[in-house]
Amino acid sequence: RYITLRSGVEGSTYLDIQTYYPMYVTVEWRNQADGSGRQTLKVGRNETVRFNGVVQAKDQEVMIYGAEHLKNLGRMDGFKPRHLLLNNAYRLTSVECPNNTELINIQIERCSYLQRIDLRGCSSLGSLSSSQVLDVSGCSNLRYLDTYGTIITSIDTNQFGGNLVEIYVPTTLQALSLKNQYSLEIIGLPSSDYLTNSRLSQLKTSASNLSSFSLISSLRTLLI
């Protein structure tokens, strides 16, 4: 299995990769008949290995093989992905891609091992009609989610509940469902100073540890 990333840069770039156990990982920077576009390195136990490559143009497709064994891809600062199609890497524990203005699409709904997602400042995420809803419904172990600074309009969480502790959302958000999130402590909903006629007072029922929240004026639907 493999995952697909599309680059937001051109020229020299890199990816930092961590796996669950020692193994060889292959990154295909470009599809070459002679195999010269592939790089294979050994990743040791508890080791993060940097893969250095060259992409010839923005939006070039890069594939990482052994997807089911990937644990972490680092912050991806040097790659600045435009598309992150990560569902085959269902054992990833975190996705860290803050302040990446190139990111326009991410697919992570089947990544059940994810504990942390940081997309803060990804100001183009939500610009495509297909990416306006962030689906984390299958991320059953998710504890931290930051989408502040994106332009998504909705976040789909698991309706049967989950393990969220902190969530931060953008001012463009129109719908948010947080049912049965009993570990929830902080909801970061920026730029509001009112609570009247909202259902936030009921959050104690589904989030008994909740200690901090505010409400954004654009929010139309809050399900708790």
Beta strands, then each sheet from edge to edge (+ up, - down):
strand 1: 2-6
strand 2: 11-19
strand 3: 23-28
strand 4: 38-43
strand 5: 48-55
strand 6: 61-65
strand 7: 70-72
strand 8: 83-85
strand 9: 94-96
strand 10: 105-107
strand 11: 116-118
strand 12: 133-135
strand 13: 144-146
strand 14: 154-156
strand 15: 166-168
strand 16: 175-177
strand 17: 186-188
strand 18: 212-213
strand 19: 221-223
sheet 1: 4+ 3- 6+ 1- 8+ 10+
sheet 2: 5+ 2- 7+
sheet 3: 9+ 11+ 13+ 15+ 17+ 18+
sheet 4: 12+ 14+ 16+ 19+
end
